[in-house]
Amino acid sequence: MATRRSRLELIFDILLSIQNKGGKIKPTHLMYKSNLSHKLLNNYLDELVMKELVLIEDIIGKKKQKSTKAIVLTDKGLSFLAEFRRMREFTDAFGL
Amino acid sequence: MFTLFSTPTWFNGYDLLFAAVNLVIALLIAGYSWKIFKINKENKFGYFSFAFILIALAHIFKLMTQGLLYYSPWRSVATQIVAPVVGMAQNGVHYSDIFFRTGFFLSMITMLGAWLLIYFVSQKKSGRLNSYYEISQIGLFVYLVGLISFVSNFKYSVFYLTSSVILGMIVLNYYKNYLNTNKNRNAVKVMSSFMLLLFGNISFIFVFINESLYVIGELFMLLGFLLLLYTHHKVTHK
C-alpha cells in the first residue's frame, strides 16, 4: 500500500505538475495531475501564492474568448523544485 | 607519558591532520541535514545532524588529547595553565593521566553514541520498534555505551570491537537501503563509505599485533569520510 504524502511532497507534486506542463497549467488540470481534491488544492495554492512559489494569471480562452485562470510557476518555485530534488537525493542516499 | 596503545611515532601528527579533515566533513553533513530539518521538521534529519555533530565532537576531543600527547610545547603550556589551579601531583594522583583518560573517554562515548544514532536513524520505519520500547532500548544502549567507553580506557580494543559491531549493522542497513532505492548510485557510495569506516575500526582492534595497522586504520577512516564528502557533494550540487 502506498504511504500518505507529506505536506512537502504534496507541494512538490503540485509544482512538478506545473513544470511538466511547461510552467503554466489550468486549475482543473492541476487538480487531476496532482491527485488532490478541489478544496485541498485551493488551500495549498493560497499558501504557494503567498510564498511566491506560483502566481495566478488571467488568460483569455482561444475558442470562447472567455477569461480563465492559469497557475504559473515562478523562478522561486523552480528553485524550490531543484532544492527539493537535492533533499530527496540526500534522503535516498543516506537512507533517511 | 600516557599511552592508550602504541602508534608509529613517524605517523604522529598525520593522524591529527586526518582527524581535522574528518571533523570538517562531519560538520558539513551535519549542516546540510540540519538545513533539511529546518525545512521539513522531520525528527530523523535532526537526529542525523546530531549524530554527525557527535562525530565532529569526537574528533575535537581526539585532537585536543592526542595533540597534547604528541607535542611537548603544547603540554608545557597546558601544565603551566592548569598547575596553579589543581596543584602538582599529590598522594600519587597524576592529573595528566586523569586528563588523558577523560579526553579518550569523551572521544569514545561521542563516537559510539554517533554510530548508534546513525544505526537507529538508518533503520526503516517497519524495522523500528514502537516508541515505548524504542525509548527503553535507547536507555539501555546509552548505559552500555557509557560502560564500554569507560572500560575501553583500560582495554582499548573493547571500544573498536563495539564500534565495528555497530558499523557492521549500519552497513547492513545501508545495503538494504541500496536495494530499496532501486540500486541508487549515491546509496551504494554511502554504504561503501561506512564499510571503509568498518575496515578502519577492525584494523584498530589489532594494533597490538602490529603498530602499522594503526596507519592502515587511519587511512581507511580518512577514505571513508572522503567518500562521504564526495557523496554529499554529488547530492547537493545536482
HADDOCK unambig.tbl for C-alpha pairs under 7 A between the chains (distance, minus, plus):
assign (segid A and resid 8 and name CA) (segid B and resid 40 and name CA) 6.91 0.50 0.50
assign (segid A and resid 86 and name CA) (segid B and resid 235 and name CA) 5.88 0.50 0.50
assign (segid A and resid 86 and name CA) (segid B and resid 236 and name CA) 5.68 0.50 0.50
assign (segid A and resid 86 and name CA) (segid B and resid 238 and name CA) 6.59 0.50 0.50
assign (segid A and resid 87 and name CA) (segid B and resid 36 and name CA) 6.85 0.50 0.50
assign (segid A and resid 89 and name CA) (segid B and resid 235 and name CA) 5.99 0.50 0.50
assign (segid A and resid 90 and name CA) (segid B and resid 235 and name CA) 5.90 0.50 0.50
assign (segid A and resid 92 and name CA) (segid B and resid 181 and name CA) 6.63 0.50 0.50
assign (segid A and resid 92 and name CA) (segid B and resid 187 and name CA) 6.63 0.50 0.50
assign (segid A and resid 93 and name CA) (segid B and resid 186 and name CA) 5.03 0.50 0.50
assign (segid A and resid 93 and name CA) (segid B and resid 187 and name CA) 3.97 0.50 0.50
assign (segid A and resid 93 and name CA) (segid B and resid 190 and name CA) 6.52 0.50 0.50
assign (segid A and resid 94 and name CA) (segid B and resid 187 and name CA) 6.40 0.50 0.50
assign (segid A and resid 94 and name CA) (segid B and resid 190 and name CA) 6.51 0.50 0.50
assign (segid A and resid 95 and name CA) (segid B and resid 122 and name CA) 5.47 0.50 0.50
assign (segid A and resid 95 and name CA) (segid B and resid 174 and name CA) 6.65 0.50 0.50
assign (segid A and resid 95 and name CA) (segid B and resid 177 and name CA) 5.63 0.50 0.50
assign (segid A and resid 96 and name CA) (segid B and resid 44 and name CA) 6.80 0.50 0.50
assign (segid A and resid 96 and name CA) (segid B and resid 121 and name CA) 6.62 0.50 0.50
assign (segid A and resid 96 and name CA) (segid B and resid 122 and name CA) 5.91 0.50 0.50
